[in-house]
């Protein structure tokens, strides 16, 4: 049994397989091909935070694959009334074939996985967002062809998505530049691991203009994530020089693409002009969550060899 808690739970070969399978599923959907590889399989989806893309992409993915997804709000479960994660994990393991969790704390998902008898998928935690980043890799490959000689510049908060992207960039062999104000850097252990374990080319550059000079991809995310509302005024002040706007994009390559995992706070971390521009790939990036979730689910919840589907 295999879980997906961190992007590093997958090997480079497994990531490549997921991207190839996602490409197959994207083509199948546009051609209306039936792909019921998860018939009679169920996925429990536990949400401690609300969601749009994660919930809809997983739920539709299970339906398209012939399976069933159950939406379970944290407060609708006995978890919200004090039942232990251990007991919930053990019981749900007898009902469903997999569990996807969107939790406030990364440790919650890790503890659930320790006691689960079925695969557990990290649908977002405060530390990593591997499903989002797999979709990002798929989108980058669609637009750039490969990861070779690419530079991705992250502008903004060094958050959970940034952590997963740092590890993914090191694993897949492209450079990542992170531009963020002092005090908002990505996790130090993540940077160390990316450099030492995967020989990653990770650069921290405080000046966003310098950071985007050779960027093939500019990526940003909200400055104020869920649960940080009380920090709003301070964060808006600290990040005011890190907006992805038309001027900043012009400092990068003409062929640059702009990414955002959404939801976006227009006028804060990114302008509407950039978000709606021809260089923006955010809608394709969001759509690709569906195709990549399918690939993840088939890999973890079925007995099918992915090589059989990607030949």
N, C-alpha and C positions, 0 to 999 in steps of 0.2 A: 504493500500500500504506500502511496506517495501523497504528500500534502504540497500545497503551494502557499507558503507563508511568506517567503522571500523570493525575489527574482533569482537568487543564488541556489534555490532548491532545484533549479533546472540547470542542466549542462548546456553548453553552447550548441551541441548537437540536438538536444531536446528543444531548445528555442527555435532553431532552424526548422525542425519538424513542425512545430506549432505554427510558424509563419507560413510554411508551405500548405499546411492543412487549412489555415484561415483563407488563403488564396483560393483553394478549391471550394470552400464553403461559400465564399463571396460569389464566385462564378455560378455555383449551384443555385443560389438564391435568385440571381438575376435570370437564370434559365428555368426557374420553377421546378427544379429537380427535387424529388423527394429524398430526404436524408434522415430517415428515422432510426439512427444508430443508437438512440437512447430510449427506445420503446420500453415501457414498463419500468423506467427508472425515475426516481424522484430526487429533487434537490431542495433541501431546506435552506431558506435565505433569511438569516438573522440580521436585523438592522437596529443598531443602537443609535445611528444617525440616519436622517432621511436621505433619499437618493433619487436621482432621475436616471442617469445613464447606466449606473451599475444595476439598479433594479430592473429596468426595462430590458437591457441587453441580456441579462441572465435569464429572465423570465421568458422572453421571446426565443432565446436560443434553445432552452429546454423544450418549448412547444414545437419549434421547427424540427427538432431532432426526435420528436415523438415521445418526449418525456413530460414530466410535470414538475412545476416549481411551486413551493409554498412560501408566501411572504409572511414573515414572523417578526413583528415589531418587538423590540426588547421588553417593553412594558406590557405587551399582550401575553408574554410568556411568564412562567413562574420565576424566571431570572430577575424580572423586575420586582418580585416580591420576596427575594432572598434565597431562592434555590441556588445551590452551588453550580458553578460551571461544570464541575466534574459529573454531577448527577445528570445535568441536562445533556451533556455530551454522550454519556453512556446510554441514556434512554433514546435520544434521537438516532443513535447509531443502529438501533433495532428497527427503526421505522423507515429511514431513507437511505439512499445510496451515496449521498454526499452532502456536505454542508458548506455554504458560503457565508462568511461573517463580515459585516462592516461594523467595526468597533472603535471605541474611543482610544483604547489602550492596546498596543501591540501584544502585551503580555496576556491579555484576555484571549486572543486568538491562539497564541502559543499554548496556553493552558488547555484550551478546548481541544486542540490537536493531540495533546498528550493523552487525553482520556477517550478520544474518538476511535471507533473501530471502522470508520469510513473516511474517505479523503476530505480534508478541510481546505478551503480556498480563502485567502485573504482578499476580501472585497474592498478594503481600505482600513488602515490603522494610522495611528499618529506617527509611525516610523517608516512604513513602506506602503506602496500601492502597486504591486507587481502586475496586476491585470491591466491597469492603465498603461503601464510602460511596455508591456508586450504589444498592446495595440499601437502605441507610439512607434515601436520598432517596425511594425507592419506598415504603418503609414510612411515612415521614412524610406523604407525599401521600395514602396510603390513609387514615390516621387524621385528618389535619388538612385535607384537601381541596386545599390549595394551600400555597405557601411564604410568601405575603404576610403581613406583620406578625407573623411568628413569631420567637420567641427560643429558641435552643437553648443550654443551659448545659452545658458540659463540666466535669466535676468529676474531677480526678485527674491522672495523668501526661500531659504534653503530647507524646504519642508520634506514631507514624506515622498512626494513624487520625485523631487530632486534627489533624494537618497537612492531611490530605486534606479533612477536614470544614471547616476554615477556608477553604480555597480554594473548596470547593463552596458554602458558605454565601454567600460573596461573589458567586459566579457566579449563584446562583439567587435572591439578593435577600432573605435573611433574616439576622437578627442572630445573632451567636455570642458568647457570654460564656465565657471560659476561666478556671477557678479551679484553681490549682495552687500547690504550695509553691515558694518561691524556689529557683531552680536546676533546676526541672523544666519550665520554660516551653516552649511549642512553638517551632519554628524561627523565628528572627527574620526571615529572608528570606521565609519563607512568609507571615508576618504583613504584612510590607512589601508583598509582591506582591499579597496580597488587598486591601489598602487602596488601593494606588496604581494597580494595573492593572484591578481590578474594582470599585473604590469600595466595598469591603466595610466593614460595620459590625462591627468586631472589638473586643471589650472584654476586657482582662485585669483580673480582680478576685480578689485573693488570698483574701478572706473567702468561704468557700463559702455561708454563710447569705445574705449580701447577693447573691451571684451567682445564686441560684436564685429570688429574690423574684418576678421576672416571667417565669419560665421556662414555656414551653409544652412543652418537651422537656428532660429531664435525661438526660445520656449519661455513662456511665463505662466504664472498661476496667481490666484488671488493673494493679496497681502493679508487678508483677515479671514482665516479659516473658521469653520464652525467651532464654537467654544472659545473663540478669542475676541468676542464682541466687546468685552471690557477694555481691550487694548487698542480699540479702533483709532482713537485720536493720536496716540503715540505712534502707531504703525503708519498711519497716513503721513505723518511728519517725517518719520525715518526713511520711508521709501519714496518720497516725492521725486527724487532724481532717477528713479529706476523704472519709470513708466516706459512701456514699449509703444512708442509713438512714431509718426511718419519720419521725423528727423532722425531718430535712432536707427530705424530700419534702413534709411538711406546711407548710413555709415557702414553697412555690411555689403556683401556681394549682391550683384544684380539678381542672381539666381536664388537668393535666400528664400526659404519658406518660413512661415510663422506658425507656431503651434501653441495651443492652450488647451488644457484638459477639461475646461468648463466645469461649473458655471463661471462666466466672466463678470466682473464688475466694471462695466464700460466707463471709461473716464478715470479709473483708478490705475490698475496695473497695465491696462491696454486701452488704446483709443478705439472708438468705433471705426474710424477711418482705416486703421490697420486690421482690425478684426474682420471687417467686411471687404478687404482688399483682395486683389488677385493673388497676392503672395500668401494669403491666409489659407491654411488647409484644415482648419479646425472642425468643419462639418464632416469632411471625409474622416478625420481623426476620430470623431464621435461615432460615426457609422461603423467604423472598423472595430469598435468595442464588441459589436454583435458577432462579427465573423470570428474574432479571436476568442471570445468566450466560448463559442461552439467548439473550437479546436481544443481549448483547455478542458472543457467538460468531457469530450470524447476521449481525450488522453487519460483523464483521471477516473472517469466513471464507467468506461466500457472496457471490454476485453479485446477490442479491435486493435490490430497492429497498424499504427499510423502509416507505415511504409506501404501498406496495402491500399490506402486511400490516396496517396500522393504520387503513385507511379505514373 
